[in-house]
Amino acid sequence: MLGKKLFDLHHQTNMKIGIVCYPTFGGSGVVATELGKGLAKLGHEIHFITYRQPSRLDFFSENLFYHEVDIKSYPLFEHAPYELALASKMVSVVKYEKLDLLHVHYAIPHASAAYMAKQILKTQGIHIPVVTTLHGTDITLVGKDPSYEPVVTFSINQSDGVTSVSEDLKRETYAHFEVTRDIEVIPNFIDLDRFKRQKKEHFKLAICPAGEKLLVHTSNFRKVKRVEDVIKIFFEVRKEIPAKLLLVGDGPERDRMERLCRELGTSDDTRFLGKLDAVEEVLSVADLFLMPSEKESFGLAALEAMACEVPILTSNAGGIPELNVHGVTGFACEIGDIQDMKEKALYILDDKNLSTFKANALARAKEFDISEILPKYVAYYVRTIEQTLAQI
């Protein structure tokens, strides 16, 4: 009987997959949502389980379903017990939708909630494989907190499969946690049908009426993104050539950054655009993308820029050098080295070099097209399900 199950799985074209993620604009939520949408287009049945509809779950498909986690507030609890509500919802969805696999993105609290759901389902004779994908701050920041570390370590080790978005994040996980599971590196990806350079010359003319070079940065404006460095790099570049800066996103550092622009006298040439859904429209008119982050597990925003034919100037933090080929798609500089970043920015923006960097950025982005990465996830799912069945 088991052999037949394994054989059927090899020839099964469609799987029923539950995806658990944060429904926000952050990288892990974006990757999880785009992964689910891509899998649905291949014919797999995808069930999103989270507390709010993911921000990029923006189209109807007969293969896409959304299950909201109901978080009730009780006077007894100062904070609603989301992990318990999530685990209960996972049990319900797995049981009644007959899922083949749960894929949880971001270790906290999704992996631990999945473990709880898995144990509950096991008592009912249901064996659900769980794949955990590590995205970055769940390991590099939150997971290292002594109050969370034992649970994070345990939950990762109890997963049936573990993936990370970069080799650097894999190394860091092994360095800081006693993880005994093999970690498969499956990089982030890009949908080149959406992220591509569009004809927006009128937009570029409105922002840069005198032919100025346009620099762009997108982030959640946290300190780790070093938005202050973005503004200082722009300040230095603007001394040498006419330039404009667009800042996309929002977060705790925004007010301070607006004050810094006023102090440096760059406010007239800088625009804060806030959160944008169609960030590809802004990237389509950019000449250079800036990402001087203190820590990045992969650099998804940089990949989106490259897909729109924008060279990138980054720090050499975390997994960014795995994406940004130094001297080819842009440059990766030491964290906080404003002078070097200014010089590299001017080199890229030189008309003799810019077109080459743009072409190289697009060529590199094509290596991360969703059509190249989706089969890796599908193969990993099948392997994980087979291993789970073999252990029953």
Backbone torsions as a table, in degrees:
resi	resn	phi	psi	omega
1	MET	NA	-44.3	179.7
2	LEU	-62.7	-41.0	178.6
3	GLY	-59.9	-38.7	178.5
4	LYS	-65.5	-38.9	178.3
5	LYS	-60.6	-44.3	179.6
6	LEU	-64.2	-40.6	179.1
7	PHE	-64.3	-43.5	179.6
8	ASP	-62.0	-37.9	-178.7
9	LEU	-64.8	-38.9	178.2
10	HIS	-60.8	-31.6	-175.0
11	HIS	-105.2	6.9	-179.5
12	GLN	-80.4	126.5	-179.4
13	THR	-86.6	-28.6	-175.4
14	ASN	-121.4	140.2	173.9
15	MET	-121.5	158.3	173.7
16	LYS	-106.3	113.9	-170.7
17	ILE	-122.7	129.9	173.1
18	GLY	-95.3	129.4	179.6
19	ILE	-115.2	123.8	179.9
20	VAL	-112.6	126.0	-176.4
21	CYS	-156.1	171.8	168.4
22	TYR	-83.2	134.5	-172.8
23	PRO	-87.8	32.5	-171.0
24	THR	-104.2	-177.3	179.0
25	PHE	-77.1	-7.4	-178.5
26	GLY	-62.5	161.7	-174.4
27	GLY	-56.4	-45.1	-176.5
28	SER	-63.9	-40.6	179.4
29	GLY	-67.0	-39.4	178.6
30	VAL	-64.5	-47.5	-178.9
31	VAL	-62.2	-45.2	-179.1
32	ALA	-61.6	-42.9	-178.7
33	THR	-67.8	-45.9	179.8
34	GLU	-65.3	-35.1	175.7
35	LEU	-61.7	-47.4	179.6
36	GLY	-61.3	-42.6	178.7
37	LYS	-63.0	-41.4	179.2
38	GLY	-65.6	-41.5	178.7
39	LEU	-65.1	-37.4	178.7
40	ALA	-63.7	-37.8	178.4
41	LYS	-65.0	-27.0	177.7
42	LEU	-80.1	-6.6	177.9
43	GLY	107.5	-2.9	178.0
44	HIS	-78.0	150.0	-179.8
45	GLU	-93.4	118.7	-171.4
46	ILE	-114.1	128.7	-179.9
47	HIS	-119.3	109.4	176.3
48	PHE	-82.2	133.2	-179.8
49	ILE	-125.1	108.0	-178.7
50	THR	-164.1	176.5	-172.4
51	TYR	-85.6	-9.1	177.8
52	ARG	-154.5	150.6	-179.7
53	GLN	-59.6	127.2	-179.3
54	PRO	-55.3	142.7	-173.5
55	SER	-61.1	-28.9	-178.6
56	ARG	-101.3	9.6	174.8
57	LEU	-85.6	73.9	-164.0
58	ASP	-112.9	18.5	175.8
59	PHE	-147.4	158.0	-178.0
60	PHE	-87.4	138.9	174.1
61	SER	-149.0	141.4	179.5
62	GLU	-67.0	-13.7	-179.0
63	ASN	-101.3	2.5	-178.4
64	LEU	-111.4	132.2	179.7
65	PHE	-134.2	148.7	179.6
66	TYR	-125.3	127.6	179.4
67	HIS	-119.4	114.7	-176.5
68	GLU	-83.5	133.1	175.4
69	VAL	-81.8	119.2	-177.8
70	ASP	-85.4	112.7	-178.4
71	ILE	-103.1	102.3	-179.4
72	LYS	-87.9	145.2	178.2
73	SER	-103.6	130.6	178.6
74	TYR	-121.6	144.3	179.9
75	PRO	-56.3	-28.2	-178.3
76	LEU	-65.4	-33.3	-174.0
77	PHE	-99.6	130.2	172.9
78	GLU	-70.8	-35.5	177.2
79	HIS	-125.4	135.5	-179.8
80	ALA	-60.5	136.4	-178.0
81	PRO	-79.0	77.3	-175.3
82	TYR	-60.5	-40.7	-176.8
83	GLU	-59.8	-39.2	179.2
84	LEU	-68.8	-43.2	178.5
85	ALA	-62.8	-39.8	179.4
86	LEU	-65.3	-45.7	179.2
87	ALA	-60.2	-42.6	179.3
88	SER	-63.7	-39.8	179.7
89	LYS	-67.3	-39.1	176.9
90	MET	-59.5	-45.0	179.6
91	VAL	-57.7	-46.3	-178.1
92	SER	-63.3	-47.3	-176.2
93	VAL	-67.6	-44.5	179.0
94	VAL	-58.9	-44.5	-174.9
95	LYS	-68.4	-48.7	-171.8
96	TYR	-89.4	-22.0	176.6
97	GLU	-97.4	-3.7	178.1
98	LYS	54.9	54.8	-178.8
99	LEU	-69.9	152.3	176.5
100	ASP	-93.3	-24.3	-173.3
101	LEU	-162.8	147.4	171.4
102	LEU	-109.0	130.4	176.7
103	HIS	-118.3	109.6	-177.7
104	VAL	-104.4	132.5	-178.2
105	HIS	-108.2	128.2	-178.4
106	TYR	83.1	122.1	-171.1
107	ALA	-65.3	-37.2	-174.0
108	ILE	-107.0	126.4	-8.9
109	PRO	-97.6	17.9	-168.3
110	HIS	-67.9	-40.0	-178.6
111	ALA	-67.7	-40.9	179.8
112	SER	-68.7	-38.2	176.7
113	ALA	-64.9	-37.9	178.9
114	ALA	-65.9	-37.7	177.2
115	TYR	-61.8	-43.6	179.1
116	MET	-61.9	-45.1	178.9
117	ALA	-61.9	-40.7	-179.4
118	LYS	-61.7	-41.8	-179.7
119	GLN	-68.5	-38.1	177.0
120	ILE	-63.4	-45.9	-178.8
121	LEU	-65.0	-33.9	-179.7
122	LYS	-61.8	-34.7	178.8
123	THR	-68.2	-15.6	179.4
124	GLN	-104.4	11.7	177.8
125	GLY	79.4	16.6	-179.5
126	ILE	-111.0	124.1	-178.5
127	HIS	-112.1	103.0	-176.0
128	ILE	-105.0	120.8	175.9
129	PRO	-70.3	144.9	179.3
130	VAL	-123.5	125.9	173.0
131	VAL	-108.7	128.5	177.6
132	THR	-110.4	127.7	174.9
133	THR	-106.6	126.1	178.5
134	LEU	-91.5	131.3	-173.5
135	HIS	-111.4	-24.7	-180.0
136	GLY	154.1	-89.6	-175.0
137	THR	-66.5	-18.9	174.0
138	ASP	-64.2	-21.6	178.8
139	ILE	-107.0	-50.2	-170.3
140	THR	-76.6	-20.8	-176.3
141	LEU	-123.5	-69.9	-174.3
142	VAL	-66.5	-44.5	-174.3
143	GLY	-63.3	-26.5	-179.5
144	LYS	-77.3	-13.8	178.1
145	ASP	-60.5	126.6	-177.8
146	PRO	-54.7	-26.7	-179.3
147	SER	-75.6	-14.8	-179.7
148	TYR	-114.3	-26.5	-169.4
149	GLU	-51.6	-46.1	-178.7
150	PRO	-61.1	-38.6	-179.7
151	VAL	-70.0	-41.2	178.9
152	VAL	-61.7	-48.2	-179.9
153	THR	-59.2	-49.3	-179.6
154	PHE	-59.8	-46.1	-176.1
155	SER	-64.6	-39.6	178.1
156	ILE	-64.6	-45.0	-178.3
157	ASN	-66.9	-25.7	-179.8
158	GLN	-87.8	-7.0	176.4
159	SER	-70.4	150.2	178.3
160	ASP	-80.8	-22.3	176.0
161	GLY	-150.3	145.7	180.0
162	VAL	-134.3	130.6	175.7
163	THR	-125.4	156.5	172.3
164	SER	-132.3	159.6	-173.8
165	VAL	-87.6	-4.8	177.4
166	SER	-157.8	160.7	176.3
167	GLU	-65.7	-35.8	-179.9
168	ASP	-62.8	-43.4	179.3
169	LEU	-66.3	-36.8	175.8
170	LYS	-60.4	-48.3	179.6
171	ARG	-60.4	-43.4	-178.1
172	GLU	-66.5	-36.5	178.2
173	THR	-62.4	-47.8	178.9
174	TYR	-64.8	-32.0	-177.1
175	ALA	-72.3	-33.0	-171.7
176	HIS	-110.1	-9.1	-179.6
177	PHE	-131.5	148.9	177.0
178	GLU	-85.0	66.7	-178.0
179	VAL	-88.1	127.4	-179.1
180	THR	-103.8	-7.7	179.5
181	ARG	-79.8	147.9	169.6
182	ASP	-70.6	138.8	178.1
183	ILE	-111.4	123.8	179.1
184	GLU	-93.8	127.3	177.1
185	VAL	-87.7	116.4	173.0
186	ILE	-125.8	109.5	-171.5
187	PRO	-69.5	163.4	172.2
188	ASN	-64.5	169.6	-170.8
189	PHE	-142.5	175.0	-177.9
190	ILE	-138.7	143.9	174.3
191	ASP	-95.0	101.9	-175.8
192	LEU	-71.9	-12.3	173.7
193	ASP	-73.3	-28.6	177.7
194	ARG	-95.1	-50.3	-177.1
195	PHE	-89.6	96.0	177.6
196	LYS	-152.5	156.8	-177.8
197	ARG	-68.7	124.6	179.4
198	GLN	-104.4	157.9	178.2
199	LYS	-80.2	98.9	-178.0
200	LYS	-129.0	41.9	-175.9
201	GLU	-59.0	-34.5	179.8
202	HIS	-65.0	-34.4	177.9
203	PHE	-68.2	-45.3	179.6
204	LYS	-62.3	-40.3	-178.8
205	LEU	-65.7	-35.2	-180.0
206	ALA	-68.9	-34.8	-178.5
207	ILE	-84.8	-40.2	-175.8
208	CYS	-122.6	70.2	-174.5
209	PRO	-64.4	-22.0	-178.5
210	ALA	-104.9	19.0	178.1
211	GLY	77.8	22.5	179.6
212	GLU	-63.9	154.4	173.1
213	LYS	-76.5	143.1	-175.0
214	LEU	-114.0	119.4	177.4
215	LEU	-103.7	144.3	-176.0
216	VAL	-134.9	143.7	172.3
217	HIS	-137.1	137.3	173.7
218	THR	-128.9	137.2	176.9
219	SER	-172.2	-176.8	176.1
220	ASN	-96.6	14.1	172.7
221	PHE	54.3	41.3	170.2
222	ARG	-96.1	161.9	-175.5
223	LYS	-58.5	-35.0	-177.6
224	VAL	-62.2	-21.2	179.8
225	LYS	-81.3	-13.4	176.9
226	ARG	53.1	51.3	179.0
227	VAL	-63.1	-28.7	176.1
228	GLU	-58.2	-38.5	177.1
229	ASP	-65.0	-37.6	177.6
230	VAL	-57.0	-48.5	-177.0
231	ILE	-67.4	-37.3	179.0
232	LYS	-69.8	-38.2	175.9
233	ILE	-61.2	-46.3	179.5
234	PHE	-61.2	-42.1	178.7
235	PHE	-56.5	-42.8	-179.2
236	GLU	-72.3	-42.1	179.6
237	VAL	-62.3	-40.6	-176.3
238	ARG	-66.0	-22.2	175.1
239	LYS	-67.5	-28.1	-172.9
240	GLU	-97.9	-38.0	-176.9
241	ILE	-139.8	154.2	175.1
242	PRO	-64.9	129.6	-175.9
243	ALA	-153.4	157.8	175.5
244	LYS	-128.6	157.0	-179.6
245	LEU	-130.4	130.5	173.0
246	LEU	-113.4	130.3	178.9
247	LEU	-115.6	117.1	-176.6
248	VAL	-108.1	130.2	178.9
249	GLY	124.4	-176.2	-178.7
250	ASP	-156.7	164.6	180.0
251	GLY	158.8	-173.7	-172.2
252	PRO	-63.2	-22.1	-176.8
253	GLU	-92.2	-2.8	-171.3
254	ARG	-62.2	-48.1	-178.5
255	ASP	-58.0	-43.4	-179.5
256	ARG	-64.5	-36.4	-179.9
257	MET	-69.9	-35.0	176.8
258	GLU	-65.1	-39.3	177.0
259	ARG	-64.9	-39.7	179.5
260	LEU	-62.3	-41.0	178.1
261	CYS	-61.2	-40.1	178.3
262	ARG	-65.6	-41.2	-179.7
263	GLU	-64.2	-37.6	-178.3
264	LEU	-85.9	-8.6	179.4
265	GLY	76.5	24.9	-179.1
266	THR	-103.8	4.7	-173.3
267	SER	-58.0	-38.1	-177.9
268	ASP	-65.9	-24.3	-178.4
269	ASP	-106.4	9.8	-178.4
270	THR	-124.9	135.7	176.5
271	ARG	-126.1	131.5	173.2
272	PHE	-96.8	114.4	-173.1
273	LEU	-96.8	-8.4	-177.3
274	GLY	71.5	-166.2	-179.2
275	LYS	-74.9	134.2	178.8
276	LEU	-128.5	135.6	174.5
277	ASP	-76.6	-41.8	-176.7
278	ALA	-95.0	60.9	-177.7
279	VAL	-64.5	-23.3	179.8
280	GLU	-63.0	-25.0	178.3
281	GLU	-69.2	-37.3	176.8
282	VAL	-71.2	-43.9	-179.4
283	LEU	-62.1	-27.2	-177.7
284	SER	-66.3	-17.6	-179.6
285	VAL	-112.8	5.2	-176.6
286	ALA	-82.3	152.0	174.4
287	ASP	-103.4	-25.4	-177.9
288	LEU	-154.7	138.0	177.8
289	PHE	-109.6	132.9	-177.2
290	LEU	-109.0	128.7	175.8
291	MET	-141.9	81.1	-177.4
292	PRO	-90.9	31.9	-170.4
293	SER	-56.0	150.9	174.1
294	GLU	-76.9	-29.2	179.5
295	LYS	-151.9	131.2	173.8
296	GLU	-146.5	126.6	178.4
297	SER	-74.8	-27.7	180.0
298	PHE	-143.5	-60.6	-177.9
299	GLY	106.2	53.2	-176.1
300	LEU	-60.9	-39.8	-179.6
301	ALA	-61.6	-35.5	177.4
302	ALA	-67.4	-38.8	178.1
303	LEU	-63.6	-39.4	177.6
304	GLU	-61.8	-39.2	177.6
305	ALA	-64.9	-45.1	-179.3
306	MET	-60.8	-37.4	179.0
307	ALA	-64.4	-24.4	176.7
308	CYS	-94.9	18.8	175.7
309	GLU	66.4	39.4	178.4
310	VAL	-113.6	121.7	174.9
311	PRO	-63.5	156.5	-176.7
312	ILE	-123.4	140.1	173.6
313	LEU	-116.9	116.3	-171.1
314	THR	-131.6	171.8	164.8
315	SER	-80.5	174.3	177.3
316	ASN	-101.5	29.3	-175.1
317	ALA	-78.4	145.8	169.8
318	GLY	52.7	-128.3	-176.1
319	GLY	-91.0	3.8	-176.7
320	ILE	-58.9	-42.6	179.9
321	PRO	-62.7	-17.0	175.3
322	GLU	-73.1	-19.1	179.2
323	LEU	-103.4	-49.1	-174.8
324	ASN	-88.4	108.5	179.7
325	VAL	-80.9	110.0	-172.8
326	HIS	-57.4	124.5	178.8
327	GLY	83.2	-2.6	-178.4
328	VAL	-116.9	-60.3	179.2
329	THR	-92.5	-8.2	-177.1
330	GLY	159.2	-146.3	177.3
331	PHE	-139.4	146.8	174.7
332	ALA	-116.2	114.2	-174.2
333	CYS	-107.7	167.7	175.9
334	GLU	-62.6	143.0	-179.7
335	ILE	-57.2	127.6	175.5
336	GLY	82.5	1.5	-179.0
337	ASP	-85.3	81.9	-174.8
338	ILE	-62.1	-41.2	-176.7
339	GLN	-63.3	-45.9	179.4
340	ASP	-64.7	-40.5	179.4
341	MET	-65.0	-37.0	177.0
342	LYS	-62.4	-47.7	-178.9
343	GLU	-62.1	-41.1	179.5
344	LYS	-68.6	-36.0	177.7
345	ALA	-62.7	-45.0	-180.0
346	LEU	-64.0	-35.6	178.3
347	TYR	-64.8	-45.6	179.5
348	ILE	-63.8	-42.2	-174.1
349	LEU	-76.0	-11.1	175.6
350	ASP	-60.5	130.6	-176.4
351	ASP	-58.0	-23.8	179.0
352	LYS	-71.2	-23.7	-173.9
353	ASN	-111.0	-24.7	-167.5
354	LEU	-59.0	-45.1	-176.8
355	SER	-63.8	-36.0	178.2
356	THR	-66.1	-45.1	178.7
357	PHE	-62.5	-39.6	179.4
358	LYS	-62.6	-45.2	179.4
359	ALA	-63.4	-41.3	179.3
360	ASN	-65.3	-36.8	179.5
361	ALA	-63.1	-45.3	178.9
362	LEU	-64.4	-43.0	-179.8
363	ALA	-60.0	-40.8	178.3
364	ARG	-68.1	-41.0	179.7
365	ALA	-59.7	-34.0	-179.0
366	LYS	-62.8	-24.6	177.6
367	GLU	-69.5	-17.0	-179.1
368	PHE	-111.2	18.3	177.6
369	ASP	-58.6	143.1	-177.2
370	ILE	-56.1	-30.5	179.5
371	SER	-66.9	-22.3	177.7
372	GLU	-85.0	-30.2	-172.8
373	ILE	-94.4	-34.5	-178.6
374	LEU	-53.7	-45.2	179.3
375	PRO	-59.2	-29.4	178.0
376	LYS	-65.9	-42.2	178.1
377	TYR	-67.0	-44.0	-179.4
378	VAL	-60.1	-45.8	179.3
379	ALA	-62.5	-38.4	179.8
380	TYR	-68.0	-39.5	176.1
381	TYR	-59.5	-49.2	-177.6
382	VAL	-60.0	-44.5	179.9
383	ARG	-62.6	-41.0	-179.4
384	THR	-67.4	-41.6	178.3
385	ILE	-64.7	-42.2	179.2
386	GLU	-61.3	-42.8	-179.6
387	GLN	-65.4	-37.4	177.8
388	THR	-65.6	-44.6	178.9
389	LEU	-62.2	-38.0	-177.6
390	ALA	-66.8	-22.9	-177.9
391	GLN	-89.2	-9.5	-179.1
392	ILE	-72.4	NA	NA
